[in-house]
Amino acid sequence: MILQTLFFYLFAAVTVASAFMVISSRNPVHSVLFLILAFFNSAGLFLLLGAEFLAMILVVVYVGAVAVLFLFVVMMLDVDFAELRHGALQYLPIGGLIGLILLIELVMVLGAWVIAPDVSATPAAPIPPMGETSNVAALGQLLYTRYVYFFQAAGMVLLVAMVGAIVLTLRHKEGVKRQDISQQVARTPEQSIEVRKVPSRKGI
């Protein structure tokens, strides 16, 4: 029990420190690396709670896909972050309002936990005992039975977001030759082959 408590404080301290470095680091590449570190330590916290499926998803999806994608986007796109920070003060009132709303929500959650601590112990859906089924099987039963429509809607939203991101970032540069299958098939031998008579001992 003491070892589990020590690991909890270790993972929690590194997660909070790396999350602070994500927003305070000036180099965007370093911010992404600190974000990956925060994801790994959050996965360790999930393992301590017995939620091995969430820990695996956090590492495979977020670290393996999202964070690496952020890193490649930051490294490949030549973004002038100094210019972006130059006009950041005009969004300060909106950011402050969103932060205030999040603070009120956190206070309400903590207040409800202090006032009625038994509410969190009453699940909205029946959970089978630990010995009968695993954590992954229990989550699968809930996702594909009770919340199947919400699961499909979330997948549709992610698909639309992915297609929208590809369309928004697609740029056609002028002067770049691209393959046109219909134009290639419609070509005739007269358009494809040019016969020239080359004089002896002379080039074209």
C-alpha positions as CSV (number, residue, x, y, z in Angstrom):
1,M,0.0,0.0,0.0
2,I,2.9,2.4,0.7
3,L,4.5,1.6,-2.6
4,Q,1.2,2.3,-4.4
5,T,0.9,5.6,-2.6
6,L,4.4,6.6,-3.5
7,F,3.8,5.8,-7.2
8,F,0.6,7.8,-7.1
9,Y,2.3,10.9,-5.8
10,L,5.2,10.4,-8.3
11,F,2.9,10.1,-11.3
12,A,0.7,12.9,-10.1
13,A,3.6,15.3,-9.5
14,V,5.2,14.6,-12.9
15,T,1.8,15.0,-14.6
16,V,1.2,18.4,-13.0
17,A,4.7,19.6,-13.7
18,S,4.7,18.4,-17.3
19,A,1.3,20.0,-17.9
20,F,2.6,23.3,-16.6
21,M,5.6,23.0,-18.9
22,V,3.3,22.5,-21.8
23,I,1.8,25.9,-21.5
24,S,4.9,27.7,-20.3
25,S,7.5,26.4,-22.7
26,R,8.4,28.8,-25.5
27,N,9.5,26.1,-27.9
28,P,6.4,24.3,-29.4
29,V,8.4,21.1,-29.9
30,H,9.3,21.0,-26.2
31,S,5.6,21.6,-25.4
32,V,4.6,18.6,-27.4
33,L,7.2,16.4,-25.7
34,F,6.0,17.5,-22.3
35,L,2.5,16.7,-23.4
36,I,3.6,13.2,-24.3
37,L,5.2,12.9,-20.8
38,A,2.0,14.0,-19.2
39,F,0.1,11.4,-21.2
40,F,2.4,8.6,-20.0
41,N,2.1,9.6,-16.4
42,S,-1.7,9.9,-16.7
43,A,-1.7,6.3,-18.0
44,G,0.3,5.3,-14.9
45,L,-2.4,6.9,-12.7
46,F,-5.1,4.9,-14.6
47,L,-3.2,1.7,-14.0
48,L,-3.1,2.4,-10.3
49,L,-6.9,2.9,-10.4
50,G,-7.3,-0.5,-12.1
51,A,-8.5,1.0,-15.5
52,E,-5.9,-0.7,-17.7
53,F,-8.1,-0.2,-20.8
54,L,-8.1,3.6,-20.4
55,A,-4.3,3.6,-19.8
56,M,-3.8,1.6,-23.0
57,I,-6.0,3.9,-25.0
58,L,-4.2,6.9,-23.6
59,V,-0.8,5.6,-24.7
60,V,-1.9,4.1,-28.0
61,V,-4.2,6.8,-29.3
62,Y,-3.0,10.0,-27.7
63,V,0.7,9.3,-27.6
64,G,0.9,7.2,-30.7
65,A,-1.3,9.3,-32.9
66,V,-2.4,12.7,-31.6
67,A,0.8,13.8,-29.9
68,V,3.1,12.6,-32.7
69,L,0.8,14.3,-35.2
70,F,1.1,17.5,-33.3
71,L,4.9,17.1,-33.3
72,F,5.1,16.6,-37.0
73,V,2.7,19.5,-37.7
74,V,4.7,21.8,-35.6
75,M,8.0,20.7,-37.1
76,M,6.8,20.7,-40.8
77,L,4.8,23.9,-40.8
78,D,6.8,27.0,-40.5
79,V,4.6,28.8,-38.1
80,D,5.6,32.2,-36.8
81,F,4.6,31.8,-33.1
82,A,5.8,35.3,-32.2
83,E,3.3,36.7,-34.6
84,L,0.6,34.5,-33.1
85,R,1.4,35.7,-29.6
86,H,1.4,39.3,-30.7
87,G,-2.4,39.4,-31.1
88,A,-3.2,37.0,-28.2
89,L,-4.2,39.8,-25.8
90,Q,-7.4,40.5,-27.7
91,Y,-8.7,37.0,-26.8
92,L,-8.0,37.5,-23.1
93,P,-11.6,38.4,-22.1
94,I,-13.0,35.3,-23.9
95,G,-10.3,33.1,-22.4
96,G,-11.0,34.6,-18.9
97,L,-14.7,33.9,-19.3
98,I,-14.1,30.3,-20.3
99,G,-11.6,29.8,-17.4
100,L,-14.2,31.2,-15.0
101,I,-16.8,28.8,-16.3
102,L,-14.4,25.9,-15.8
103,L,-13.6,27.1,-12.3
104,I,-17.3,27.2,-11.4
105,E,-17.8,23.7,-12.7
106,L,-14.8,22.4,-10.7
107,V,-16.1,24.0,-7.6
108,M,-19.6,22.5,-8.1
109,V,-18.1,19.1,-8.7
110,L,-15.9,19.3,-5.5
111,G,-18.8,20.8,-3.6
112,A,-21.1,17.9,-4.6
113,W,-18.4,15.4,-3.6
114,V,-18.0,17.0,-0.2
115,I,-21.8,17.4,0.5
116,A,-22.9,14.0,-0.9
117,P,-19.9,11.6,-1.1
118,D,-22.3,8.6,-1.6
119,V,-23.4,9.9,-5.1
120,S,-20.2,8.7,-6.8
121,A,-20.7,5.2,-5.3
122,T,-24.0,4.8,-7.0
123,P,-23.3,4.0,-10.7
124,A,-25.8,5.0,-13.4
125,A,-25.6,1.6,-15.0
126,P,-25.1,-1.8,-13.2
127,I,-21.5,-2.9,-13.1
128,P,-20.7,-6.6,-12.8
129,P,-18.5,-7.8,-10.0
130,M,-14.8,-7.7,-10.6
131,G,-14.4,-11.5,-10.6
132,E,-17.0,-12.1,-13.3
133,T,-15.7,-10.0,-16.2
134,S,-12.8,-7.8,-17.0
135,N,-12.6,-4.1,-17.3
136,V,-12.4,-4.2,-21.1
137,A,-15.4,-6.5,-21.4
138,A,-17.5,-4.3,-19.1
139,L,-16.6,-1.2,-21.1
140,G,-17.4,-3.0,-24.3
141,Q,-20.8,-4.1,-23.0
142,L,-21.7,-0.5,-22.1
143,L,-20.4,1.1,-25.3
144,Y,-22.0,-1.3,-27.7
145,T,-25.3,-1.8,-25.9
146,R,-26.3,1.2,-23.8
147,Y,-24.3,3.9,-25.5
148,V,-24.0,2.6,-29.0
149,Y,-25.7,5.6,-30.7
150,F,-23.5,8.0,-28.8
151,F,-20.5,6.0,-29.8
152,Q,-21.5,6.1,-33.5
153,A,-22.2,9.8,-33.3
154,A,-18.8,10.5,-31.8
155,G,-17.2,8.5,-34.6
156,M,-19.1,10.5,-37.2
157,V,-18.0,13.7,-35.6
158,L,-14.4,12.6,-35.7
159,L,-14.7,11.5,-39.3
160,V,-16.2,14.9,-40.4
161,A,-13.5,16.7,-38.4
162,M,-10.8,14.7,-40.2
163,V,-12.2,15.3,-43.6
164,G,-12.6,19.0,-42.8
165,A,-9.0,19.3,-41.7
166,I,-7.8,17.7,-44.9
167,V,-10.0,20.0,-47.1
168,L,-8.9,23.1,-45.2
169,T,-5.2,22.3,-45.4
170,L,-5.3,21.2,-49.1
171,R,-3.4,23.7,-51.2
172,H,-2.9,23.6,-55.0
173,K,0.3,25.3,-56.1
174,E,0.5,26.7,-59.5
175,G,3.1,25.3,-61.9
176,V,3.1,21.9,-60.3
177,K,2.5,19.0,-62.7
178,R,-0.2,16.6,-61.5
179,Q,-1.4,13.3,-62.9
180,D,-4.7,13.4,-64.9
181,I,-5.9,9.9,-65.7
182,S,-8.6,10.9,-68.2
183,Q,-6.2,13.1,-70.1
184,Q,-3.6,10.4,-70.2
185,V,-6.0,7.8,-71.5
186,A,-7.4,10.2,-74.2
187,R,-3.9,10.8,-75.7
188,T,-3.3,9.6,-79.2
189,P,0.0,8.4,-80.7
190,E,0.3,11.6,-82.6
191,Q,0.3,13.6,-79.4
192,S,2.6,11.3,-77.5
193,I,5.3,10.6,-80.1
194,E,7.3,13.1,-82.1
195,V,9.7,11.9,-84.8
196,R,12.6,14.2,-85.7
197,K,15.3,13.7,-88.3
198,V,18.6,14.2,-86.7
199,P,21.5,15.1,-89.1
200,S,24.5,12.9,-89.0
201,R,27.1,13.9,-86.4
202,K,24.8,16.6,-84.9
203,G,22.5,16.7,-81.9
204,I,18.9,17.7,-81.7
